């Protein structure tokens, strides 16, 4: 069943992406998303794998109308990883995600103080998640995700585009 879902996702992902971004073109002038580099005590990073798109990503999603970026980040961490912040998140930067759309921007936060009682099981949106060492990221970790992790953990110079 998982193999069939992966095949369907690969087949329909470009069409769905175009549909939603065409819709957002008329509904919004710009799209804004959030992602979080969540690091545990050993500097392992929390990543998620979605049911509707290939690859491993930093947890996050869209900022809803009337919602702050930080509130969206907190909501997405709870939804995708059952993660509750216990301290302040630090804004790492805001990046143009032009490979998705010329109107898409992503705010990235760094989270080091949090509580997660257990890793959540698979659901309709997140089929797999976990903490990974930066030197052992899972196959399929997206280039933009790898770049943000390197900026945070290795002090690499920030690049203003998502890539």
C-alpha positions in Angstrom: 0.0 0.0 0.0 2.8 2.4 0.9 4.5 1.9 -2.5 1.2 2.7 -4.3 0.7 5.8 -2.3 4.3 6.9 -3.1 3.6 6.4 -6.8 0.4 8.4 -6.7 2.1 11.2 -4.7 4.9 11.4 -7.3 2.4 11.4 -10.1 0.0 14.0 -8.8 2.3 16.2 -6.7 3.2 18.7 -9.6 -0.4 19.1 -10.5 -1.6 19.7 -7.0 1.2 22.2 -6.4 0.3 24.1 -9.5 -3.4 24.1 -8.6 -2.8 25.4 -5.0 -0.3 28.1 -6.2 -2.7 29.2 -8.9 -5.5 29.4 -6.3 -3.2 31.4 -4.0 -2.3 33.8 -6.8 -5.9 35.0 -6.8 -6.6 34.6 -3.1 -3.3 36.1 -1.8 -0.7 38.4 -3.2 2.1 36.5 -1.4 2.3 33.2 0.4 4.1 32.9 3.7 5.2 29.8 5.4 7.2 28.8 8.5 9.6 26.0 9.2 11.5 25.2 12.4 15.0 23.7 13.0 14.1 21.8 16.1 17.3 20.6 17.9 17.5 18.2 20.8 20.2 18.1 23.5 22.5 16.2 21.1 22.0 18.7 18.2 19.9 16.2 16.3 17.4 17.8 14.1 13.7 16.9 13.8 12.5 16.1 10.3 9.2 15.0 8.8 8.1 13.1 5.7 4.7 14.1 4.3 2.1 11.9 2.7 1.7 14.3 -0.3 5.2 15.3 -1.3 8.5 13.4 -1.6 11.4 14.0 0.7 12.3 14.9 4.3 11.6 18.4 5.5 11.8 20.7 8.5 8.4 20.7 10.2 6.2 23.7 9.2 3.5 25.0 7.0 1.5 28.0 5.9 0.7 31.0 8.0 -3.0 31.5 8.2 -4.8 34.9 7.7 -4.6 36.8 11.0 -1.9 34.5 12.4 1.6 35.5 13.4 4.6 33.7 12.1 5.5 32.5 15.5 1.9 31.3 16.3 1.9 29.4 13.0 5.3 27.8 13.8 4.0 26.7 17.2 0.8 25.3 15.7 2.7 23.4 13.0 5.1 21.9 15.5 2.3 20.6 17.6 0.4 19.2 14.6 3.4 17.6 12.9 5.6 16.5 15.8 3.6 16.8 19.0 6.2 19.4 20.0 5.4 22.1 22.6 7.9 25.0 23.1 9.1 25.5 26.6 11.3 28.5 25.7 11.7 31.1 23.1 12.2 30.3 19.4 14.8 32.4 17.5 14.0 33.7 14.0 16.8 32.4 11.8 15.7 34.2 8.7 13.1 34.7 6.0 13.8 33.1 2.6 12.4 33.4 -0.9 11.2 30.0 -2.0 11.1 30.7 -5.7 11.3 27.1 -6.9 7.7 26.8 -5.6 6.5 30.2 -6.6 8.0 33.7 -7.0 5.6 34.8 -4.3 6.4 32.2 -1.6 8.5 33.2 1.4 9.4 30.9 4.4 10.4 32.1 7.9 12.7 29.7 9.6 13.0 29.5 13.4 15.5 27.7 15.6 14.0 25.8 18.5 16.1 24.3 21.3 13.7 24.4 24.3 10.8 22.1 23.8 8.8 19.2 25.2 7.9 16.1 23.2 6.5 13.2 25.2 6.9 10.8 22.4 7.3 10.7 18.6 3.9 10.7 17.0 2.8 7.8 14.9 2.0 8.1 11.2 -1.2 10.0 10.2 -2.8 11.4 7.0 -0.3 14.2 6.7 3.0 13.0 8.3 3.9 9.4 7.5 7.3 9.4 9.2 9.3 11.7 11.6 12.3 11.6 13.8 15.5 13.2 15.1 18.6 12.8 13.0 22.2 13.8 13.3 23.3 16.4 10.8 25.9 14.0 9.5 23.3 11.2 9.0 20.3 12.9 7.5 17.9 10.4 5.8 18.1 9.9 2.1 15.7 12.3 0.4 16.3 15.2 2.7 15.6 18.2 0.5 18.4 20.6 -0.5 16.7 23.6 1.2 16.4 21.6 4.4 20.1 20.6 4.3 21.1 24.2 3.6 19.1 25.6 6.6 20.6 22.9 8.9 24.1 23.7 7.8 23.5 27.4 8.4 22.3 26.8 11.9 24.7 24.1 13.0 27.8 24.9 11.0 27.5 28.6 10.8 27.4 28.7 7.0 26.5 32.0 5.5 22.8 32.5 5.0 21.5 32.3 1.4 18.4 34.4 1.0 16.7 31.9 -1.4 15.4 28.5 -0.2 16.9 26.4 -3.0 
